[in-house]
Amino acid sequence: MKTVLVTGAAGFLGSHLCDRFIKENYRVIGMDNLITGDLRNIEHLFKLEHFEFYHHDVTKFVHIPGRLDYILHFASPASPIDYLKIPIQTLKVSSLGTHNLLGLAHAKKATILVASTSEVYGDPLVHPQSEDYWGNVNPVGPRGVYDEAKRFQEAITMAYHTYHGVDTKIVRIFNTYGSRMRLNDGRVLPAFIGQALRGEDLTIFGDGSQTRSFCYVDDLVEGIYRLLLNDCHDPVNIGNPDEITIAQFAEEIIKLTGTNQKVIYKDLPIDDPKQRQPNITKAREVLGWSPKVSRQEGLKLTYEYFKSLSQEDLFNSKHRFD
């Protein structure tokens, strides 16, 4: 039985990855400092013989006894609300944390996959975004703490590969959605659904013409799993290229939820990307991967999850940094 370490294990994506590797008969070690993660996302795994959890901050020295075959580094704030409120921690987890985990991978002769993001492209001047585009990023803007942290993460990961020969993988994740997202994390999909369920007007920032491309979490996890077991070391985009404007997306949410909320408009945040659509040619050619779940199907599943939350979660979802 092979052993995999998943950092950020109590988060949205990390918890789904833990589920997948348990299903694939791996021994799974989850690690999270719980600054944005929630133990409820993985409590169903605690009873399992082949799962263990370490409450630990990866910006501090990371020690895992015994054999370790794979590391998936998914520890990082990923929503604007989080990284704007904890900017130093955001920078540290992708710099110091990645350094620590690359050192662990080197010592254990383990394969490491790091979670990068479409935000490395910034507010792109190329559309759709392919892996050979270097991006348009403001390093000192409010989003720079996340964008540049991830760009540094990619650089140090590639340096460990070229200098130390570590088996590294880099996944650039585009907008992903599904169960276990936080209603109050600031991202457009849970924000819209949360507002609809509470009977509030849907808030669009900007004029609604900006675009996003939403990938269902099961599709993303499949792409990550294939990349981990592939011999590709260059960054690979994983996302759904089905692009939609935010205004159109708001109408889809209103139709899905059966509500009659109005849409209100507010100023667009600084450096908010106007377009976001992955070019997934490399994922198709190298991994044999493409998304399978339609937005209509994925939204229905996600809406059912949010409807199942308690009224306390829905109406009193206090952000931990407020």
N, C-alpha and C positions, 0 to 999 in steps of 0.2 A: 504494500500500500504506500503510495507516494504522499508526501506531505506538502501542503501549500499554506503559506502565510498570506492573509488578506488584511491589509491595513485599511482603516476606515470601514471596518466590518459592520458597524452598527448604523451606517448611513444607508441612503437610498440604493446606490449601486452596489456598495460593498456587501450588503445583506443578500442581495440577489445573487451575487457571485458566490457567496458562502453556500447558498442553497444549491447552486449548479454543481459545485465541486463535491459536495456531499452526495448528490445524486450520481456523480461520476465515480463514486467510491474512493475519494481521496480522504486522507486525514487533514482536517481543516483547523488551522489556528487563526482565530480572529483577533485583531488588535485595534483598539480605538481609545482615544482619551475622552470621548463622549462630549466634546465641546459643541459639536453640532449633531452627533449621532444619537440614536435612541435605542436603548437595550430592548425595547419592545419589538424592534425589527428582527432580532435574532433569538428571542427568548425561547422560541419553539425548537431551537437547536441545542439548548443547554443539556437536555436529557440524553443526547446522543453520545455514544461511546467515542466516536471519532471526531468530536468537535470540542475545542477548548477556547477559552476567551482570556485575553490579557488586557487589563485596563492599563494602558501605557501610552505615553506621548512619544511619537517616533522622532521628535527633535532631540530627545535624549538617547543615550546609547541603547541599542536594541540587541538583546541577547535571546537566542532561541536554542535551547539544548537539543542535541541529537541531530539527526538527519533533516535536511530541508531541501526540497527539490525545486520549488517554485515560490516566487514572491510576486504578489499583485499589490502595487502601491496605489491605493485609492484614498488615502488620508489627505483631505484638503477641504476647506470650505469651498463651495462651488456656486453659491448663489450671491447676487449682489448685496443683499441684506447682510449676509454673513461676512463677506470679505471687506465690505466698507466699514463694518463695526469692529472687526478684529484684523486690521491690515497687517500688523507685525506677525501675528501667528500665521497668517496666510503666506507671507513671504518665507517664514521659517520652515513650514512643513514641506514646501517644495524645494527648499535649498538644503538646510541642515537635515531634514527628515529624509530626503532623497539620498543625500550623501551617506547617511547612516545605513540605509537599506542597500545601497549599492555596495558598501563595504561588507555588509552581511552576505550579500549574494556572492561576492568575490571569495570570502572566507569559506562559504559552504559549497562553492561551485554550483550554485543554484541559478536557474533562469529567472530573470526579473522583468516584469512588464509594468511600465509606469503609465498612469492615466494622465494624458495631456488633454487638450481641449481645442475646440474651434476658435477659442478666444486668442490663440496665438496668431491668428490672422487679423485681429483687431477689427477696425471698420474697413472691410476689404475694398480694394480698388479693382480686384479681379473677381469675376463671378461666372460660374460657381467656383468654389475654392478647392484647388488641388494641392497635393502635398509639396509640390515644387514652388508654390507661392510663399514668399517670405513674410508677407503681412504688412499692415499699416497700423502700428501701435504707438500710442502716446505713453512713454514710460513714466511720466510724472503726472498723468491724469488720475482721476479717482479709480479707474479700472486698472491702472498700471500695476497695482500690488498683486493682482491675480494674473493678468496677462504676462507680465515680465517674470513672475515666479514660475509660470509654466514654461516659458521660453528658456529660462535658465535650467529648469528641470530636464528639458530635452537635451540641452547642451552637455550637462554633466553626465547624463545617461550615455550619450554617444561617446563621450571621452572615456568612460569606464569600459565601453566596448572596444574602442580602438586601442587604448593604452594597456588595459589589463586583460582584454580578451573575455570580458564578462558577456554572457549570453543575454542580451538586452532586447526588449521590444518596447515600442512607443505607440500607443493608440491615441489618436486625436478624436475626442468624443464630441459629436454635435448634439443639439438639443434632444434630450431623452425624457420620457415620461412613463408613468406607471404607478403601481401601488407602492406605498411607503414614502412617497414624496411628502414633504411638510407643506401644509396649507399656507403657512406664513413665511415661506422661504424667499419670496420676492420674484420667483419665476412666473412667466405669464400663464402657463396652464393651470397650476394649482391656485394662482391668484384669481383667475376667471371663474373656476369651478367653485372656489370658496365663496366668492362674492355672490354667485348665482344661488348657492345653497342657503346663504344668509339673507337673500332677498335684497341685496345691495346692487347698485348700478355697477356695470363693468367699466373698469378704468383702463383707458388706452393712453399710453405715453407717446406723444408725437401725433401725427395725423393718421396713423394706422397703416400707412403705405409700406412701412418697413416689413421685411419678410423673415420668416423662420421656417425650418424644416424639422419636423418632429419624428423621432424614432421611438418605437415601443421598446420597453426595457428588455423583453425576452429576445428581441432581435439583436439588441446591442450586446447582451451577454453571450449570445452565440458567436458574434463576430470577435469578441474578446477571447473567447475560448479557442477559436480557430487560430487567432494570431499568436497566442501563447505557445501553441504546439507547432507553429510554423517556423521556418528558418529565416524569415525576413527581419532585418534589424532597423530598417528605415521607418519613419513615421507612416502610419496608415490611418486614413479617415474612416471612421465608422459612424454612419448616420443614414437617415432616410432623405433622399433627394427630392421628395415630394414637397415642393415649396408652396407657401401660402402667406398672404399678408396678414398682419395682426387684426386688421378690421374684419377680414373674411373669417378669421379664426374666432373672433368674438361672436359673430353671427352663428357659427357652427356650435359654439358652447350654449348659446341661448336656445337654439333648436334642440340640442341634446338634452338639456335640463328641463325643457318645457316651461321656462320662465319668460317673463315679458319685461325684463329689466331694460332700462335705457343704457346707452353707451355714452360715457363722458370722457372728455379729452383733457390731458394735462401735458405740461412741457416735457419734451424728450430729455432724459438725463444726458450729461456730458459724455461724449465718445460712445454712445450707444450705437452698436452696428446697425446700418441701414439694411443690409442684406446678409442672409446666412443660408447657404445651400452647399452641401458637400458634393464634390466630385468623387464618386466611389469606384472609379475605374480600377484603381489598384486593388481594392478589396475584392472586387469581382474576379480579377485576373490572378491574384496571388493566393487569395483565401477561398475562392469559390463561394463568396458570401454576397448576399444582397438581402435587404429586408423583406419579410414575408407578411407582416401584420399591417393591414391598411389602417389609416388614421381613424376611419369610422369605427372599425372593430376595436382598436386600441383605446380610443376615447370612451367607448361604452364600458369596457372593462375597468378603466381608471375611474370613471364616474361612479360605478357600482362600489368601488373601494371607498371613495370619499363619502358616499352616502352611508356606508356602514360605520363611519366614525361616530363617536359619542357626541352628544350636544355640547359637552364641555370642550372636547377637542375642536369642534366646529366654531363655537362662539367665543371661547376663552383661550384660543391657542396663543398664549403669551410667548413672545420671542424671548429666549433666555438671556439676550443681551440688552433688553429694554430696561 
